[in-house]
Structures are given as structure tokens and as C-alpha cells.
Amino acid sequence: MHCYSGRKSVPLAAALLCLGVVLGGGFAWADTQHGVDAFKRKDYPTALADLTPAADKGDAEAQTYLGWMYEKGLGVPVDYTRARTWYAKAAGKGHAHALNNLGSLYYLGNGVSKDAPKGISLFRKAAKKGDAQAQMNLAMIYYMGQDTPKDDVEAAHWARAAARQGEPHAQTLLARLYDTGAGLPRNPVLAYTLAMLSGENPDSQALRTRLDGELTTAQKAEAQTLAKSWQPGQPLPTATRT
């Protein structure tokens, strides 16, 4: 399943269950564009018919979408072997989303023998290419110390990278790190700011409620101003008050 849609989000404890993602990019083939349009309409038979020839011709975007369809059973029976095959073809071309999705198969052991180190390696490759979901996956893995030693500095690094792209789980995690001072200096104003940016989810709501009783009126006003003025892709807000 998708981790989120728009600004909807799930609790941090569930974030690692949502490792795959398909995002649009540039298209090398007209069939890919048509197939992606059909996919977004949930017209999966048309998507399959259009994406398959483009994927056969080597288009990495089409290959990634086909991998997602087979992984999630969208218009086709779930088939992890085919999903892995298509992801691997696209990942071999350096497609960031395919690297992340292939990493999720290995990390979770879906259709393959579980291989967390290989999954993490693929996440890292995708994250270095700027894939926000892969960055969030690494942030959560390091934050939770799951299949790798816990490392709050690494968690903060990758959470910051994904949060800058507007990834709501990453914004929530970064808010928590700023609140506790884990992996970076404590800054409750930035914690409050990021908790507002991340949307309505239980973790952010709980953090905002608690910080409401800690922050001064001036601190909350600054956080609200920072949140309102920030847009994805911009440097993350910085606070004058701590």
C-alpha cells in the first residue's frame, strides 16, 4: 500500500511497513505517458497494455510502474517475481524509485529471502539520488535501530533530506528529533514548526499538544509564521527562538 496520499499520514511506528512508492518523472515513450495516465485513473487493464510495450523497449519509468502493479496486485495477480524483475531492470538504469522499491522487497522479504543489508544498500543508493521515500526509510531504520545499529545522527540526516521534499513522515520524525535533541540540538520551536508542516497524524498532533504547554506565545507565533511561509524544496525553516 502507499504510505500516504497527499498530506494524510500514518503513525511513525507503521512507517517502515510502507516502503514502496511510484512517482512520475520524465517519460521516454508515449506509451509510458498513456499508461501512467491510465494508472492514475485506476484503469489498470489500459495501464498494463500501454506500459508493457514501453517497458519491453527499456523505459525505466514503465518498468517501475509495472513492478508496482505486480507487487501490489493492481489489475494483475500479485507476482513478486515479476515485480522484482521489472524493478531490477529499472534499477539497473539507476532509476531511483525502482531502487527504493527493489530495496523494499529485499528488506521485507517479499518474494525473496529477506536480506536487510541488501535492502538498506538499495535504499541508500536511491536516497543519494534524491528519492524522498528511500531517505525516509533510512531515517526510520536508523532511528529505530532496526537491522542496523541505532544512529540518531544518521536518522536526522536522512529525515532532514526527505522533510525538505515535503515528506510528511520525515517531517514528523524530524520534529520528534528536534523535540528530544536526539541527533541534533534540541529546538522546540522547530519541532512545533515541523509538527505543523507534517499534517494531521497522531504523532504530530500529540507533539503539538504537548509543546503547546511548553512554548511561549512568541515561540508559537514564530513557529506558525515559519510553517506558513515554507514550501517543499526550500531549505528547512530555522528558528531565532529555541
N, C-alpha and C positions, 0 to 999 in steps of 0.2 A: 504494500500500500504506500501511497505518498505520505510523507511525514506531515505535510501541511498543505493548505490551499489558501493562497492569499496571505492574510495575516492570522489565520487560525493556526493554533499550535497545540502541541501535546506536552505533558509534563516531562521534565528532563530525564526522569528515570526510564521513560519509554523511548527516548530519542534514538538510542542505539538500535532499536528494532526497526528503524525507518532509514535504511542505508541506501536504497536505490533512488535514482532520480533521472528523469529525462527532461532536458531543457533544449529549446530550439536554438539554432545558431544559423550559420550561413548554409546554403544548400547548393550542392554541385549539380543536381539533377532536377528537372521539372517534376519528375515522378515523386521525388522526395517531398517537394513542397506540397503537392497534391495529397500525398499520403499523410503528411503531418497535419494538414488541414482536416482531413477525414478523421485522423486520430483524435484531434481536439474536439471534434463533433461527436466522438464516440461511435463513429461509423467504422467499426473495426474491419468488416469484410473489405470495404473500399481501401482502407489504410493498408491492409495486408496485400491487396492486389497491386497497389501503387508502390509500396515500399520495397517489396521483394525484388522486382527487377532492378531498382536503383541500388539495393544492397548487393545484388549479384554483380553489378558493374563496379562495385568497390566504394560506394558512397558511405562514409563512416557514420554520418547522421542517420541515414536509413538503417544501417546495421544496428545502431544503438537503439532506435525505436523498435525494431523487430525483436531485439534481445529483451527489451522491456515487456513487449506483448507476450512473448513466450514465457518469461519469468512469472508474470502476473496472471496469465491465462486470459488475456484480453482478446476475445474473438477467436482464440485458438486454445486447445488444451494446454495446461501448464506443462512445459517441457524444459527443464533446467539444462539439459544437454544442448539443445538448440540455442537457448538463451546464452549459455557460456560461449558457444561457437561464434555467435554474432558479436557478442561483447568483445571477445578476443580479437576478432578481425578488426573491429574499430579501434580497440585499444592499441593494436599493433601499429596503427597510423597515428597514435598519440592523441586520440580523442579523449578529452578529459572526463566527460560524463561516462563514457564506456569504461574507462579505467576505474572510476568510482564504483560503477555497478558490478563490474567483474570482481572488484575487491570485496563487495558485499557478499557475493556468492561464496567466496573462499572464507571470509571472516565468519559467516554464519553457518557454513557447511551446507548450503542449499544445492543439492545435486552434485556435490563434490565432497571429498573428505575435508573436514574442517581444517583450515590452515590459517590460523590467525596471523602469524608473521607475514605470510604472503599477502593476506588481505590488507594488513597495515601498510605494507610496502606499496601496494597499488593505490591505497588511499593517499599516501604521501606523494606519489607521482602525480595524481590528479590534483591534489591540493596545491602543489607547486605550479601547476598550470592555471590556478585560479578558480578551481571548482569549489563553490561555497559548501556544497553538501559534504564533499570529502574533507574540507577544512573542519567542518563541524564534527564529522565522525572522529577525526583525530583528536579534536579538543575534548570530546566526551570520553574517548578511550584513555587519554592521559589523565583527565580529571578523576575518572572512576578507578584508574589503575587496573583496567580490565585487559588481561592478556599482555600487559606490559607494565613496568613499574610506574606507580603514580608520580606525576610530574606536573605540578601546578603552573610552573613557568611555561612549559610547552603547551599546556591546556590554554593558558591565557593568550599565548602567541597565535594559536590557530583559531581560538574563539574570536579574537580581535579581527583576524583576516576575514572570517566569514561574516561577522557582525557588520563590518564596513560595507558588505554587499547587501545588507538588509536581511540576512538570515535570522529569523526570529528566535530559534533555539539558541543560536550563538549569542544573540543579544541578552537573552535570559541568563545563560551561563556566565557571560562576562559581567553582568550585573551582580551575580552571586559572588564572583571572584573579587570584584571591587568592594562589595559589602564586607567580605570576610578578610580581605587583604591577603588572599592566597595567590601567590604567583605574581603579584604586583602590589603597589602601595594601596592601602585602604583609602577609598574615596566614596563616601555615602552619597554625595551629590551625583556623581557619575553612575553609581549603582541605581539610584532613583531614575535618572535620565534614561538609562538603558532598559530599565523595567517598564517604563512608559513606551519606549520605542518598540518593544517586543510584542506588543499587542495583549489581548486578553487571554491569558492562560493561568492556571492555578499557581505556578511558581512565581510568576511576575506579580500577580495580584497579592500573594502572601507577602512578598518582599516589599511592595509599595505600602501595604497596610502597616507593616512593622516600622518602616522608615518614616511613615507619617508622624509617628510619635517621637522620633529622634531628631529630625531635621527642623531647623528654624524656618520661619516664614520666608526669609530671604533666600535660604538654600533651596527650598521647594520652588520658589519663583524662578530662580536661576535654572533649575533642572527643567522646568516646564518650558522656559524660553529656548534652552538648548534642544529639547526634543522637537519643538515645533519648527525650528529652523534647519534641522538636519535632513538630508536626503541621501538615499543609498548611493554609494560610490564616492561620497565626500569623506574626508578624514573624519574619524570619530570625534564626537564633542570632547572638549576639555573644559574643566570647571575651574573657576577662580576661587571658589569656596570649597573646603573639604570637611 
